[in-house]
Structures are given as structure tokens and as C-alpha cells.
Amino acid sequence: MEEFLPRLKDISDGLKKVVESETGELGIHITSTFVPGLSLDRDTIRQIADLGLSMDIDVVIHSSDDD
């Protein structure tokens, strides 16, 4: 996220226009064999909100077939 969101600043005006007319979502998908640590700081969430994006986080936990 720290590397991705700053890249959006260059296109943020255009992105906001597209999101306003077509909607937009920031999706995070994590597949893991353990419960991952995931945190987003206040500034990151504010940047996502300022762009008008909704946020969807999917965490899929699975175990090996041997269990």
C-alpha cells in the first residue's frame, strides 16, 4: 500500500472523475495458511476515501489436504 497509493496521486483527478461516474473499489485479496496481520493506517484509509473508492478485503484461510 505504501508504494501503491502514492502512484495514484498523479492520476487522482482523473480517477476521481471515473469513480464518480462509474464507481470504483480498491480490492485486497489475501490467501494464506495462517491468519495474516493486516493493518491500514488512518492516512491510507483517508487517501482511499478521498479518491471515492470503496474498500473490499477478502481473507481466505486454507489448510493443506494432509490435515
C-alpha positions as CSV (number, residue, x, y, z in Angstrom):
1,M,0.0,0.0,0.0
2,E,2.8,2.4,0.8
3,E,4.2,2.0,-2.7
4,F,0.9,1.8,-4.5
5,L,-1.1,4.8,-3.1
6,P,1.4,7.5,-3.8
7,R,1.3,6.4,-7.5
8,L,-2.3,7.3,-7.6
9,K,-1.6,11.0,-6.8
10,D,-0.5,11.7,-10.3
11,I,-3.9,10.4,-11.7
12,S,-6.1,11.2,-8.8
13,D,-8.1,14.0,-10.5
14,G,-9.0,11.7,-13.4
15,L,-9.5,8.7,-11.2
16,K,-12.0,10.7,-9.0
17,K,-14.0,11.6,-12.2
18,V,-14.2,8.0,-13.3
19,V,-15.1,6.8,-9.8
20,E,-17.9,9.4,-9.6
21,S,-19.4,8.3,-12.8
22,E,-18.7,4.6,-12.8
23,T,-17.9,3.7,-9.2
24,G,-14.7,2.1,-8.0
25,E,-13.3,-0.2,-5.5
26,L,-9.9,-1.0,-4.0
27,G,-9.8,-4.7,-3.5
28,I,-7.3,-6.6,-1.4
29,H,-7.3,-10.4,-1.7
30,I,-5.1,-12.5,0.7
31,T,-4.8,-16.3,0.5
32,S,-2.9,-17.8,3.4
33,T,-2.5,-20.8,5.5
34,F,-2.4,-18.7,8.7
35,V,-4.2,-15.5,9.9
36,P,-2.2,-12.7,8.3
37,G,-1.5,-9.4,10.0
38,L,-3.2,-6.6,8.1
39,S,-3.4,-3.0,9.1
40,L,-4.1,0.2,7.3
41,D,-3.2,3.5,9.0
42,R,-5.5,6.4,9.2
43,D,-3.8,8.3,6.3
44,T,-4.1,5.3,4.0
45,I,-7.8,5.0,4.7
46,R,-8.2,8.7,4.2
47,Q,-6.5,8.6,0.8
48,I,-8.7,5.7,-0.3
49,A,-11.8,7.7,0.8
50,D,-10.6,10.9,-0.8
51,L,-10.5,9.1,-4.1
52,G,-14.1,8.0,-3.6
53,L,-13.1,4.3,-3.6
54,S,-14.9,1.7,-1.5
55,M,-12.7,-0.9,0.0
56,D,-13.1,-4.7,0.0
57,I,-10.8,-7.0,1.8
58,D,-11.0,-10.8,1.3
59,V,-9.0,-13.1,3.5
60,V,-9.1,-16.8,2.5
61,I,-7.6,-19.2,5.1
62,H,-7.0,-22.7,4.0
63,S,-5.2,-25.8,5.3
64,S,-3.3,-28.4,3.4
65,D,-5.1,-31.5,2.3
66,D,-2.9,-33.6,4.6
67,D,-4.8,-32.4,7.7
